[in-house]
Amino acid sequence: MVKLETERLYLQPFKKLDSSRIQELANNKEVANILGLPHPYLLKYAEDWIDTHPELIKKGVEYPLAIVYKNTKEIIGTINIRVDHNNNKGELGYWIGRDYWGNGFATEAVKQIISFGFNELNLNKIWAAAISRNKASIMVLEKAGLQKEGTLRQNKLLLNNYEDVEVYGLLKVEFTKQDSCK
């Protein structure tokens, strides 16, 4: 079982009981607007999503994990790495509940999942995409050491608007170099 730990967080698989907490966090208009989630976000969506996790983790194709704040033992968001075995790379995705924005939780979780991807999954590259207007997410990626690789113009249709998407990436050799400089 995958369970990762940082100074303030646990990153761990979801349990069925976590569905109501995910529904609560995802049922925020600002979060839904950035992620393209349905609003209102129904409990069934969270339950169906969590039901897919055990098989994905077992197959090693995706690692969707709850971000749990140690101080309160509450889930504050989610982080995921989707593995492309053919190209030995992982796509990173994450979101934090609105009440927890601006506290560095996303950066802390992203750094840990990157370490997991390179050190445990032995990936060659980890990449992520963020819609261009999501400046906070772009800052998280940059703080975690990812470099901008380009902009995909009008790449994502969100709420009937075409959004530009920024693509960021980090190679294992760059991660190892960063790690050795600490």
NORTA-V528451 format. One record per pair of residues at least 12 apart in sequence whose ideal C-beta (glycine too) atoms are under 7 Angstrom apart, sorted by the first residue. I is the first residue (numbers start at 1). J is the second residue. Records with the same first field share a line. If there is no record, write none. Layout:
I = J ; J
//
This chain:
1 = 13
2 = 57 ; 63 ; 65
4 = 112 ; 116
6 = 108 ; 112
8 = 69 ; 70 ; 108
9 = 67 ; 68 ; 69 ; 70 ; 105 ; 108 ; 109
10 = 68 ; 70
11 = 65 ; 67 ; 79 ; 109 ; 112 ; 113
12 = 65 ; 66 ; 68
13 = 53 ; 57 ; 65
14 = 50 ; 53 ; 64 ; 66
16 = 50
18 = 50 ; 66 ; 75
19 = 43 ; 46 ; 47 ; 50
20 = 43
21 = 75
22 = 46 ; 75
23 = 41 ; 42 ; 43 ; 46
25 = 77 ; 97
26 = 41 ; 46
27 = 40 ; 41
28 = 98
30 = 98
31 = 95 ; 97 ; 98
33 = 159
34 = 131 ; 134
35 = 95
36 = 158
60 = 83
61 = 83
62 = 80 ; 82 ; 83
63 = 80 ; 81
64 = 78 ; 80
65 = 78 ; 79 ; 80
66 = 78
67 = 79 ; 96 ; 105 ; 109
76 = 96 ; 97 ; 100 ; 105
77 = 94 ; 95 ; 96 ; 97 ; 100 ; 105
78 = 94 ; 95
79 = 94 ; 109 ; 113
80 = 93 ; 94
81 = 113 ; 117
83 = 121
88 = 123 ; 124
89 = 123 ; 124 ; 125 ; 126 ; 127
90 = 117 ; 121 ; 123 ; 126
91 = 127 ; 128
92 = 110 ; 113 ; 126 ; 127 ; 128
93 = 128
94 = 106 ; 109 ; 110
101 = 136
106 = 140
107 = 140 ; 143 ; 144
110 = 140 ; 144
111 = 144
114 = 126 ; 144 ; 170 ; 175
118 = 172 ; 175
123 = 172
124 = 171 ; 172
125 = 169 ; 170 ; 171 ; 172
126 = 170
127 = 167 ; 168 ; 169
128 = 141 ; 146 ; 168
129 = 165 ; 166 ; 167
130 = 165 ; 166
131 = 156 ; 158 ; 163 ; 165
132 = 151 ; 163 ; 164 ; 165 ; 166
138 = 166
141 = 168
145 = 170 ; 175 ; 178
146 = 168 ; 169 ; 170
147 = 168 ; 169 ; 170
148 = 166 ; 168
149 = 167 ; 168 ; 169
150 = 167
151 = 164 ; 166
152 = 164 ; 165 ; 167
//
